[in-house]
Amino acid sequence: MPCVIHLPALYPSEFVSQHTATIAGVPQIVYKLPLIDRKEIGLVGIEIPSFLEEIIIGPTQYPYPIAEALADVLAKAGVENPHQRIRPTNIPLRT
């Protein structure tokens, strides 16, 4: 299974950009890697249609509206038959 390891102090990359974002009320540094193949340097297979195997949803009260929203985003990203890659777990949400 492919993975990305980013060590900006040791191996900076022109393909990874640094940003400051507030996530759940906490400001923090995030790194962004555009999911675009760069065949000229041998970086292939990271575009969403080939990179994404499956999305598992749950537990949640609303698995089907979430699945529809994700299918819409995946279709816009070029994924064929996006509903086939989305699987609600049907595990009930316990609160």
C-alpha positions as CSV (number, residue, x, y, z in Angstrom):
1,M,0.0,0.0,0.0
2,P,1.5,3.4,-1.0
3,C,2.2,6.0,1.6
4,V,3.5,9.5,1.8
5,I,6.2,10.5,4.3
6,H,7.0,14.2,4.5
7,L,10.0,15.4,6.4
8,P,10.2,19.1,5.5
9,A,13.3,19.9,7.5
10,L,15.3,17.0,6.0
11,Y,13.7,16.7,2.6
12,P,11.7,19.7,1.5
13,S,9.5,19.2,-1.6
14,E,8.3,21.6,-4.2
15,F,5.1,19.5,-4.5
16,V,4.0,19.9,-0.8
17,S,2.9,23.3,0.4
18,Q,2.6,24.5,4.0
19,H,-0.5,26.3,5.3
20,T,-1.9,27.4,8.6
21,A,-5.4,26.2,9.3
22,T,-7.8,26.2,12.2
23,I,-9.2,22.7,12.8
24,A,-11.7,22.2,15.6
25,G,-10.7,25.6,17.0
26,V,-7.0,24.8,17.1
27,P,-4.6,26.7,14.8
28,Q,-2.0,24.3,13.3
29,I,0.3,23.8,10.4
30,V,-1.0,21.5,7.6
31,Y,0.7,20.3,4.5
32,K,-1.0,19.9,1.2
33,L,-0.1,17.5,-1.6
34,P,-2.1,18.1,-4.8
35,L,-3.5,14.7,-5.9
36,I,-2.2,15.1,-9.4
37,D,0.0,12.6,-11.2
38,R,3.5,14.0,-12.2
39,K,4.6,11.5,-14.8
40,E,7.8,13.4,-15.5
41,I,9.2,12.5,-12.1
42,G,7.6,9.1,-11.8
43,L,4.8,10.2,-9.3
44,V,1.8,8.3,-10.7
45,G,-1.3,6.8,-9.2
46,I,-2.2,9.6,-6.8
47,E,-5.1,11.0,-8.7
48,I,-8.4,10.3,-6.9
49,P,-9.8,7.8,-9.5
50,S,-6.8,5.5,-9.1
51,F,-5.8,6.3,-5.6
52,L,-9.1,5.8,-3.8
53,E,-10.2,2.2,-3.2
54,E,-13.2,2.6,-0.9
55,I,-14.9,5.0,1.5
56,I,-16.4,3.5,4.6
57,I,-19.1,5.6,6.3
58,G,-20.2,5.2,9.9
59,P,-21.2,5.0,12.5
60,T,-23.5,7.9,11.8
61,Q,-27.2,8.7,11.9
62,Y,-27.2,9.8,8.3
63,P,-25.1,7.3,6.2
64,Y,-27.2,7.6,3.0
65,P,-27.2,11.5,2.7
66,I,-23.4,11.4,3.4
67,A,-23.0,8.7,0.8
68,E,-24.9,10.7,-1.8
69,A,-22.8,13.8,-1.1
70,L,-19.5,11.8,-1.3
71,A,-20.7,10.2,-4.6
72,D,-21.3,13.6,-6.0
73,V,-17.8,14.9,-5.1
74,L,-16.2,11.7,-6.4
75,A,-18.1,12.0,-9.7
76,K,-16.9,15.5,-10.1
77,A,-13.3,14.3,-9.4
78,G,-13.6,11.8,-12.3
79,V,-14.4,8.6,-10.4
80,E,-16.6,6.3,-12.5
81,N,-19.5,4.6,-10.7
82,P,-18.7,6.4,-7.4
83,H,-21.5,4.6,-5.5
84,Q,-19.6,1.3,-5.9
85,R,-16.7,2.7,-3.9
86,I,-18.9,3.9,-0.9
87,R,-20.0,1.6,1.8
88,P,-22.1,2.5,4.8
89,T,-21.2,0.3,7.8
90,N,-24.8,0.3,9.2
91,I,-23.2,0.4,12.6
92,P,-25.7,2.3,14.8
93,L,-24.5,5.6,16.3
94,R,-24.3,5.3,20.1
95,T,-24.4,8.5,22.1
